[in-house]
Amino acid sequence: MTTAGAGQAEADRGEKGGIRTALAGLTTRGRSFLAAGVAAAICSYVLGQSDLLRVGLLLAVLPLVCAGVLYRTRYRVAGSRRLSPARVPAGSEARVHLRMDNVSRLPTGLLMLQDRVPYVLGPRPRFVLDRVEAGGRREVSYRVRSDLRGRYPLGPLQLRLTDPFGMCELTRSFSTYDTLTVIPRVEPLAPVRLSGEAKGYGDGRQRSLALAGEDDVIPRGYRYGDDLRRVHWRSTARYGELMVRREEQPQRARCTVLLDTRGIAYEGAGPDSAFEWAVSGAASVLVHMLERGYSVRLLTDTGNAVPGEGGDGFAGASQESADAAGLMMDTLAVIDHSDGAGLSRAYDVLRGGNEGLLVAFLGDLDEDQAAVLGRMRQRSPGAVAFVLDSDTWVREPSDVPGPLDGSGDRLRMLREAGWSALRVPRGASMDELWRQADRERRGVAAASGGEGP
């Protein structure tokens, strides 16, 4: 069983198993006929009735003949599975297309097709396929849906074969399976400015020296591929060789999304829990910043960064945005709570500076972790924190502490350190909080005499 475009798996009924397997496949009807035949034969011997013996033999032989015929009948069946799409947001449906091909020279009998799916995706689909002619095919499909993100195996596909009398059933399984990836929900966000860096190549862009073939200001030796219009003639005459100008080039703005996965920072579970909201919010920001042209990176409290391979660990500049988004969405699809107690490992990763805009999704904080976050802010030109207080997610609204109790003190510490910190209530809209973070940034900038709305 494979996805579209790959080789097909095949099942041969006649080459696998033995007569013992065929007898083990007797249905309740077949076993009842066999038991009745044996009982009739015994009664005919005790009572001396030869006619009853003939009836008993007929009842006993019929299921055995059906099992033998079913075992000896040989044909080959190939199957394939195609997911549409193979990566789906939580709460959305995906369609699974199954295709069965009879690649033998004989038509099949009645077939029952069954695909194994995890319970969370819905009931196990079953299909009855009537006679499939030689070289023919049948296509069926079913839908799967999950409110919980994750990676779910589909398969292997099972094929159940029966005889016309329903006396015997044999089951054949294909060996391979496919995987459905359920990624977090992504909410569209407004194109606001949360730091001095506008867009990927906007007002706050950084600049770096270009390589061969790029615009340069400082003279250097000519390299193959350089534009001859950039030849610096004065330096060429001075050094006696062809020299070109070296100029600075804009560097894509960066964004680091920090996701707090500490198990002690969240309470509750399920699709409506605080942790799931944080994962969905991080996914929304990652996709939004990639669409705006940023180089992005996903960072967790454990210090693990995605993609984090080669270069500076950011995606979007050297990779296609779609590939980078897919890699990070796959990571968020299976991310779970960590055993860590603090954010120091994430701070160690951010020590290098030049991380660009920092967007953090945080659970419950104590004073020590708030102090670590304050030091993180010093490494970034802009920082936004979404703090998910467990009290607002697992308790009734009337039992939630006031704004300055508990997490309110931590929010104040973050704001004093320069963060645009917002408290996330249960059921909050990520887009509304995104806009609110922009309004707070503008208010702070206006109060300090900086950039206005």
N, C-alpha and C positions, 0 to 999 in steps of 0.2 A: 504494500500500500504506500503510495508515494504521492507527492504533490505533482501538479501539472508541470510538464517539461522534463521530468526525470523518468528513469526506467520504470517499467511496470512489474509488480510482483505477480506471481502466478501460483495457483493452487491446483494440484493434481489429485483428484479423488481416488484414483485407482492405485497409485503408487505408495500411499501412506497408510499405515495401520494394517490391521489384519481382520480376519473373520471375527475375532474376539471383540475388536472395536465395533464392528457392525452389530454384534449381538448386544453390546452395552448400550447401543443407541436405540434399542427397542422402546417405543413409547408406552404409555399406560395402556392404550388399546392393544398394542402388540403383546405386552406381557399378560394382559387379561386373556387374550385368545390362546396364548401358549399354556397358561395355567388351566383354562377350561378344557383344552384338548387333552392335557395329561390327566385331569380328573375324570374326563369321559372315558379315557382308555382304561383307567383303573376300575371304574364302575363296570365297564363291559366285561372285564376279566372276572370280577366278583359275581356279577349277575349272569354271566354267560350269554351276553347279548352281542352278537357280531355286528349288528347294524350300529350299535352305539360306538363300537370300536372304529368303524369307518368315519363316523362323525367326529370322534376325538382326533383321529389322524388328520382330518381336513382342518380342524381348528388349530392344531399344533403346527402343521406344516406351513400354513399360510404366512404367519409372521416370519418364519425361518426363510421361506422363499423370498419374501420381500426384502429381508436383510441381505440375503445373498445377491439378489439382483441389484440392490442399491450399492453394494460393495463392488460388484464386478463392472458396473457401468462406469465408463471412463470418459471424461472430457475435461478440458482445461479452461479455467476461468481466470481472467486478469482483472484487477481492480485498480482504480486510482482515486485520489482525493484531492480536491482543490478548495482552498480557503479564500473567501472573498469578504473582507480583507483578512490578511494574516495578523495584522496588528489593529486592535479596535479599542476605543476608549471605554472605560468602565460605564456600565449602564446602557451601552449601545449593542446592537445585534450584529452578528456576523453570520454569513450563510456558508454552509459546507456542502459542496457538490460531490456526489459519489457517482462513479461510472464503472459499470461492469461490462466486460467484453467476453463473449464466448469464442475462444480461439481454437476450439476443437471442431471436428467435422460432424458432430452429433448435436442435436438440439438438447437443451436441458429440460429437466422437469420443473416442478414447483420449487422456487428458492425463497428463503427468508434471509434478508440482509439486516444485520445489526451492527451498529457502530458503538464502541465503548467511549463514553464521555464522562468526565468527572461530575459528581452530583451537583456541584455549584453551577454548572452550565445548563442544567435542565435534565429532563427525563431522557433515558436511553432511547435513541431513535430505532425503529424497526420498520422494515419495508418488505412486502411480499411481491416477488417478481414471478409472473407466470412464464410459461415456456419461452426461452430465449433461443431463437433459431441459430443454426451454425453460422459463425461469423457475425452474429448480431450483437447489439449493445443495448443497454438500458441505463438511463440517467435519472437519478433522484437527488433531492436536496433537503436539508433541514436547517433550522436556525438555532444558534446558541447565543446565550446572553449571560453576563455576569456583572454584578455590582461590585465585586471584589477584584482588584487588580491582581495580576500574577501571570504565570506561564502554565498553561494547562495542556496536557497531552490528549490528543484525539486518536483513538484506535487502540489496539489493532482492530481491523474490520473482521467480522465473523460472518460466515456463510453457512446457513443451516439448510440441509438437503432432506427431502422427504419423499417417500414413495406415494403412489396414487391412493393407496388404501389408508395411509396415515399410520402404518404399523411400525415404521422405523425412521429415525432422524439421525443424521450425521452432521457434525459441526466441523468446519474447516476455518482456520484463522490465518490471516495474512500476518507477516512478521513485523512490518514497520508501522510507524505512526507519525503524525504531524503534531505541531505545537501551535496553539493559539495564544498570542500574547495580548493580555488585557492591560492597557496602559492607563495612567491616571487621567481623569477628566481635565481638559484644557479649556480655560475660560478666556475669551478674547479680551484684551486690555487696551485702554485708551493710549494713544501715542503722546504721553506726557514727558516732561524733562525732570528727572530726579537728581541730576548732578550737573556739573559744568560741562559734561560731555553730552552734546545734543544727540546726534545720530552717529552711525558708525564712522562717517567722515565729516562730522559737523564741526561746530565752533570750538569744542573742547578737544579736538583731535591732537594726538601727540605726533611727533615726527621722528623719523629714523633715516639713517643713511641708506641710499638705494644701492642695489647691486648692479652688475653689468647690464647695460641696455637701459638703465633708468636715468632720470635727470640728476646731474651732480653739479655742485658749485666748486668744491675744492678740486684742483686738477689731479688727475691720475692717468696712468697709462691706458692707452686704447685697448679695448677688449673686443673680441669678435662679437658682433651683434649690436655694438654701440651705434647710435645715430650720428652720422657725420656732421649733422647740424650742431652737435654739441661739442665739436672740436674747439679747444681753447688754443688759439693760434699763438698768443703771446708765450704761453708755457711751452708750446711745441717748438718755437724758435729758441727758447732758452735751454731746454733739455735736449734738443736734437732728436726727439722722437714724438710721435703723435700722442697728444694729451687731450683728454676730454674733461668737461666740467662735472663736478660732483655736487649735487644739490640734495637737500632733504626732501623726503617723501612722507606724506601723511600715513600714520599708522592707525589701524582700526581701533576704535574705542573698545574697552574691555568691560566685562561684567562677570562677577563671581557670585553665584547663588549658593548660599550656605544653608544646608538643611540639617537641623538638629534632630537626630534620630535616637537620642538617649531614651531608654525605656523608662527611667525614673522621671522623665520630664513630661510624660503624658499619662492620662488616665482614660479608661474606656477602650473599646474596640469596635470594629464594624465599619461599614462604609460611611457612617455619619460621625465618626470619631474625630477628635482634634488632630491626631496624627495623619489621618487620611486627608484632612483638609490641608495640612501643611505640605504633604506630598503633591497634592493637586495644585496648590498655589505655586510651588517651586516649578512644576512642569509648565504652568501658564507663563511664568516670567521667562523661563528658558526659551520657549518657543517665540514669545513676543520679542525678546532682545535679538534673537537670531534673525527674525524677520526684519528688524530695523537695521541690520548690518553690523551688529556687535560681534566681537569674538567672545564667546562665553565659556564658562566652566562650572561644573557642578561639584561642590565640595561638601563633605559631611563632617560631623564632629569627630569621626575616627581618623580624619586626615586623608581619606581616600578622595581622589579627584578624578572626574570623568570629563573628557576622554583621558587626559593625563599621559598620553604617549607621545614622546618626541617633542622637540621644540620647547615652548613654554607651557604646554599643557592646555592651551585654549583651543576651542574648536570654532570654525566659522571662517577663519582667514585662509587656511590651507585646505580645508575640507569643504565639500558642498554642504550648505545649510541643512538640506534634507537628511543627508547621512549623519551629520552631527546631531540633529534633533532625534533621529531614530535611535542612535546609540544611547543618548541620555534617557530617552523614554523607556528603552528596554531596561536600563538600570533602575529607573524609578518604578518600573512594573513589579520588580521583585525585592525592592529595598525593604528592610525590616528594622525593628528596634535594635540598637546596639547595647552592649553591656557597660559602656563608658559612663563616667560620672561627671566629666567636665568637657570644656571646649578647648583645652590647651593644645591638643594635636592640630586642630584646625588653625589655631593662632600660629603655630610653628610653620604651617604651609604658607600663611599670609605674611610672614616676616619679610619676605623678599621685596615687598612693595610692588608698585606698578600693577595692582590688581584691578584697577578701574572701579566702576560702581560696584558696591557690595550690597546685596539684597539677602537678608537673613530671615529664615522661618524658624522660630524658637519656641520651645516648650516652657515649662516652669523654670525659673531662674532663681538662684540664690545670689548673695552679694558677691561671692568670689567669681561666679560666672559672669555677672554683670560687669565686674572690673576687667575681666579678660576681654569682654566685648568692647569695653572702652578703649583698650589698647589696640584692638583691631581697627577701630575707627581712625586711628592716627595713620594707618597705612593706606587709607583709601580717600580719594577726593570726595566721595559721596557715599552715604550708608543709610539704608532703610531696613528697619526691623519690624517684623510682624510677630507679636508675642501672643501665643495661644495659652491663655490662663485656663488651667483645668477646671477651676471653680465655675467658670462660665459655660463649660461643656457638659459636666456631669451632675450639676446641681440645678435646682429650680431657680429662675431669675430672682425670686424674692429672697433666696438664701445666699446670693452672690455678695461678697464684700464690696465696700465702697471703692471708688476709683483710686484712693490713696492707700488702701489696705492691701497687704500682700504684694501682688504683682504691680500695684501702682507705684510703690517705692522703686521697684526695679525699672519701670518705665522712666521715672524721673532721673534715675542714674544714667540711663542710656541717653536721654535727651541732653543732659548736662555734658555728656561726653561727645556730643555732636551728632548722635543718631537721630533720624526721623523715625521715632518709635511709635507704633500703634498697637493698641490692644485689640485682639480679634475675638469678637463675641461669637457665640454659636450661631451657625447658619449665615454668617456674613458673606457678602458678595466680594470676590477678589477684585473685580473691576472698581467697585466703589471704594475699597480700601486703597487701591492703586491711585485713584484720583485724590483721595484724602491725603495720602503721603505727599503728592505734588503740591497740594494747597498748603500743607504745613511747611514744606521746604520754602515756598514763596514767602510765607509769613515770617519765617526766621530770617530769610535773606533781606526782606524789607526792613525788619526791626534792626538789623545790623548795618543797614545802609548799603547792602550789596545789591544783587540782582533782584529786580522786581518782577511782577507778573508779566 
